Structure formats: C-alpha cells, structure tokens
Amino acid sequence: MRKKSFKYTASLAILATFIQTTTVFASPVTEGQINKTKGQIQSTQLQIDNLDTKIQQLDDKISVSMDKSSKLDSEIKTQQEKIKKTKAEIKEAQKTFDAHQAVYSERLRSIQKQGQKPLLTYAEVLVSSQNLSDFFSRATAVSSILQSDSDLMTGLKEKGQELTDTKEKLDKQMKSLKRKQDELASEQVMIEKNKKEVQKQLADSKNTLEAQQSQLVQQQTQLREQEQARLKAQQEAQRQEQQARLKEQQQAQLHEQQAKLREQQEARLSEQQDQSGEQQPAQKSPTAFKTPKVQTALTDDDSNLTTSSDKVEKVIEYAKKYMGVPYVWGGTTPKGFDCSGFTSYVFRNTAGIELPRISRDQQDVGKRIPTNQVQPGDLVFRGNPAYHVGIYIGGGNIYTPHIQGM
C-alpha cells in the first residue's frame, strides 16, 4: 500500500511539471522546424547572391553601352564637321559657277548690244586676219576661248554635282548614326528599368532573409528553453521521488518506534501485575504514545602587381582614399566611379599603367592566374567575359565600386 502511494505522488509531481511546461510553450519547436528554417535561409541567401550578380552584369551592360554611345557621339561630331565642310565647299563652288556664268552672260549681252551674234563676232575676228598665219592664230584663240568657256562651265557643274552627292551621302550616314544613337538610348533605358526591378527583388529578398534569421533565433531560443524546462521537470520529478522515498522511510521508522513503545508499555504492565500478586486477569487500559517529529522540506529547482611591395601598398592606399565615392555608370573620376573606371583611374595614377575602359577589355591585359594565387594589388574579375572588376587587398577582400557603395 505504501509503495502505491509513493508512485502516485511521484506521478502527480511529474504531471504537474509538464502541465506548466505545456502552458509556457503552446506550440513546441522541433529540430526539424529549425533545419527547415535554415534551409530557407540558405535558399534566400543564394537568391540574393544571384540577384547581386545580375545587378553587376547589368552595370557592365550599361558601361559597355555608354562606351559605345561615347564613340558614337565622336563619330557624329566628325560627320557633322564633314557635312559642314562640304556645305561650305558647295557654297564656294556655287559662287564660282555664278561668277563665271555672270562673266559669260555679260559677254553675250555686250555682243548683243552691238546687234551681233556671238558666232558672227568670232567670224569677224577671223576675217579681219592680216594673213594666213594670223588667221590660224586667231582661229586657235577663238577655239580656245569657246572650249575654255565650255570646259569651265561643265567642270563647275560636275564639281557642284559631286559635292551635292557627297552631302547626300553624308546626310544618310548621319541619319544612320543618329538612329544607332537612339537605339542605344532605348537600350540603356531598358537596362536601367531591368536593374530597378532586380534591385526591388533584391530588397524584398533581403527583408525575407532578415525575417527568416529572426525566426531562426526565436526558434533556437525556444528550443533551448524547452530543453531547460524538460531538464527542470526531470530534476523536479527526481527530487519529489527522493522526498517520497525519504518520507516512506521515515513513516516506516515511526511505525517501528511506535511498535517498540507498545511492547515496552505492555512489558511494564505485565511486570506490575506480577509484582502486585493479583490473580485477576490483566485488564487493558488506555495508553498514550509520544511519536518522534518528522520534518520534510520541498525545494524547487529552476591583375598581378606584386612585383613591388611599395607599388602594391601605394595602389591599395590610393584606392582606400575613394571609399564612399558614389557609384556612377560610366564614371571615371572621383566625382563617381563604375568598377572599371575605378580600377583604371587607380592604376593610372599610382603605377602609371593605362588600362582599357571596360572590365571585359581589362581582363585581356596582363597575365591570368588561378584565384588561389591571387596577391594584394591584383585585379579580380567576375564572369568571362568579365562584367565586374575590383582590386584585391588581401584577407579575401576587394575594393570595388558597387551600386550599394564602395
């Protein structure tokens, strides 16, 4: 009977402890839920890395497009100068043609005022010759004048037509260049639009990642608290079990002591009766027993520039000066850099090395090495052809302009 009472008391203690635990954690967290959240975080981080790569690739496309636009602007300027020069030549040729035509017309008007026809006038010149030699001389002169006038006018007309044709050709080329310029502008607008969309996706993914990381911290904290509560309940059950055993032992000792006292009382009464010599049967009378006190207590348990260390240090220190400079597409000055504009500016001003304008062209300069051999001062590229470039400074870090900052 005592054993059943002990088990019942211990069970009640364990049950009460778990009831309290269930009240605190209405929805217990499991290791499986934590692993699931970790997997979600890993997936979101991979998505962020992919979106960041897309932004860098779009930045590279913008840089390439701006480089093409700059070259196209230069071609348009050259074409405009050619057209301007051709227009001036056409104007000058027209003046020359008009001047010769005016002289020729004036000559004809002068002949007509004298009431003669041009051919008769030339004939008179021949008839008035003094001799045969003079006749041939005058005939040659008249023929030369007529041929000269004809050749001059024909040449002026041909020159004018040639210049006109040249201008039309230049105008067509100019239209083609401007059409390409408009196409590049539209392409840049589309790239920028795509970049804004990717940036929005990136911001959303970062917010999601932050929420998932916060959820993971809460789950891990709750799991620790659950484990602590389980251990506490286990310790409490063990404590109550020990107390129940102690109490059972104390009760057994008490019963044993009481039995001994009763035996002693009975022995004394029997001895007194023998001494009195009474032959009457012994009568039992009420007897008081003093039991020992039993106390119990309950406690709750609660690009390789490494040939010169000086040059390397100079490059890195010079690059650090521009931390915080804003990212600008096509930027090549401290007012704003893109990635390739930054590297070319630093190497030009520190090491005297002229690098190409865009990252994919810079990738073809110098000697390529494996990433496990990279040293401070080397150029590090992403993509082939490259769409992003930075300066390695050691410790797995690079300096490079980025849309979020240097």
TORKOL-986430 format. One record per residue (C-alpha): residue in three letters; x, y, z. Coordinates in steps of 0.5 Angstrom, whole numbers, plus 500, padded with zeros to 3 digits. Layout:
residues N
ALAXYZ ...
END
This chain:
residues 406
MET500500500 ARG506505502 LYS509503495 LYS503505491 SER502512495 PHE509513493 LYS509512486 TYR502516486 THR506522489 ALA511522484 SER507521478 LEU503528480 ALA509532481 ILE512530474 LEU505531471 ALA504538475 THR511540472 PHE509538465 ILE503542465 GLN507548467 THR511547461 THR506546456 THR503553459 VAL509556457 PHE510553450 ALA504552447 SER507550440 PRO514547442 VAL519548437 THR523542434 GLU530541431 GLY526539424 GLN523546424 ILE530549426 ASN533545420 LYS527548415 THR528555417 LYS536554416 GLY535551409 GLN530557408 ILE536562410 GLN541558405 SER536559399 THR534566400 GLN542568401 LEU543564394 GLN538568391 ILE541575394 ASP548573391 ASN544571384 LEU541578384 ASP547581386 THR551578380 LYS545580376 ILE546588378 GLN553587377 GLN552584370 LEU547590368 ASP552595371 ASP557592366 LYS552593360 ILE551600362 SER558601362 VAL559598355 SER553602352 MET556608355 ASP562607352 LYS559605345 SER555612346 SER561616347 LYS565613341 LEU558614337 ASP558622339 SER565622337 GLU563620330 ILE557624330 LYS561630331 THR566628326 GLN561627321 GLN558634323 GLU564637321 LYS565634315 ILE558636313 LYS559643315 LYS566643311 THR562640305 LYS557645305 ALA562651305 GLU565648299 ILE558647296 LYS557654297 GLU564656295 ALA563652288 GLN556656287 LYS560662288 THR565661283 PHE560658278 ASP555664279 ALA561669278 HIS564665271 GLN556665269 ALA556672270 VAL562674266 TYR560669260 SER553673261 GLU556680261 ARG560678255 LEU554675251 ARG550682253 SER556686250 ILE556683244 GLN548683243 LYS548691245 GLN552691239 GLY547688235 GLN551682233 LYS551675234 PRO557671238 LEU559667232 LEU559673228 THR563677232 TYR568671233 ALA568670225 GLU569678224 VAL575676228 LEU578671224 VAL576675217 SER580681220 SER586677220 GLN592680216 ASN595674213 LEU594666214 SER599666220 ASP595671223 PHE588667221 PHE591661224 SER593664231 ARG586668231 ALA582661230 THR586658235 ALA585663240 VAL577663239 SER577656239 SER581656246 ILE576661249 LEU570657247 GLN573651249 SER575654256 ASP568657257 SER565650256 ASP570646260 LEU570651265 MET562651266 THR562644265 GLY567643271 LEU564647275 LYS557644274 GLU561637275 LYS564640282 GLY557642284 GLN554635283 GLU560632286 LEU559636292 THR552635293 ASP552628292 THR558628298 LYS553632302 GLU547627301 LYS552621303 LEU554624309 ASP547626311 LYS545619310 GLN551617314 MET549622320 LYS542619320 SER544612321 LEU549615327 LYS543618330 ARG539612329 LYS544608333 GLN545613338 ASP537613339 GLU537605339 LEU543606345 ALA539611349 SER533606349 GLU537600351 GLN540604357 VAL533606359 MET531598358 ILE537596362 GLU536601368 LYS529599368 ASN531592369 LYS536594374 LYS531597378 GLU526591378 VAL532587380 GLN534592386 LYS527591388 GLN527584388 LEU534584392 ALA531589397 ASP525584398 SER530578399 LYS534582404 ASN528583408 THR526576407 LEU533574410 GLU532578416 ALA525576418 GLN528568417 GLN534570421 SER530573426 GLN525567426 LEU531562427 VAL534566433 GLN527565436 GLN526558435 GLN533557437 THR532561444 GLN525557445 LEU528550444 ARG534552449 GLU528554454 GLN524548452 GLU530543454 GLN532547460 ALA524546462 ARG525539461 LEU531538465 LYS528542470 ALA522538470 GLN526532470 GLN530534476 GLU524536480 ALA521529479 GLN527526482 ARG527531488 GLN520529489 GLU521522488 GLN527522493 GLN523526498 ALA517521497 ARG522515499 LEU525519505 LYS518520507 GLU516513507 GLN523511510 GLN521516516 GLN514513517 ALA517506517 GLN522508522 LEU516512526 HIS511506526 GLU517501528 GLN519506534 GLN511506536 ALA511498536 LYS517498540 LEU514503545 ARG508499546 GLU512493547 GLN515497553 GLN509499556 GLU506492555 ALA512489559 ARG512494564 LEU504493566 SER506486566 GLU511486571 GLN507491575 GLN501486575 ASP506480577 GLN509484583 SER502486586 GLY501479586 GLU494480584 GLN491474581 GLN486477577 PRO486478569 ALA490484567 GLN486489564 LYS488493559 SER487501560 PRO488507555 THR495509554 ALA499515551 PHE505515546 LYS509520544 THR512520537 PRO518523534 LYS517529530 VAL519528522 GLN520534518 THR521535511 ALA523541506 LEU521542499 THR526546494 ASP524548487 ASP530547482 ASP529553477 SER592583375 ASN599582378 LEU602588381 THR606584386 THR613585383 SER614591388 SER611592395 ASP612599395 LYS607599389 VAL602595392 GLU602599398 LYS601605394 VAL596602390 ILE592600396 GLU593606400 TYR591610394 ALA585606393 LYS582607400 LYS582614399 TYR576614395 MET572610400 GLY565613400 VAL565616393 PRO558615390 TYR557609384 VAL556613377 TRP555609371 GLY561610366 GLY564614372 THR572615371 THR573621376 PRO573622384 LYS566625383 GLY564618381 PHE566611379 ASP564605376 CYS568599377 SER573599371 GLY573607371 PHE576606379 THR581601377 SER584604371 TYR584611375 VAL588608381 PHE593604377 ARG594610372 ASN595615378 THR599610382 ALA603605378 GLY603609371 ILE599603368 GLU594605363 LEU588600363 PRO582600358 ARG576603359 ILE571597361 SER572591365 ARG572586359 ASP578589356 GLN582590362 GLN581582363 ASP585581357 VAL591586360 GLY597582364 LYS598575366 ARG592571368 ILE593567375 PRO589562379 THR585565385 ASN589561390 GLN595565387 VAL592572388 GLN596577392 PRO594584394 GLY594589388 ASP592584383 LEU586585379 VAL580580381 PHE574579375 ARG568576375 GLY565573369 ASN568571362 PRO568576359 ALA568580365 TYR562584368 HIS565586374 VAL573588377 GLY576590383 ILE583591387 TYR585585392 ILE587588398 GLY588581402 GLY584577407 GLY579575402 ASN577583401 ILE577587395 TYR576595393 THR571596388 PRO565601387 HIS558598388 ILE551600387 GLN551600395 GLY557603395 MET565602395 
END
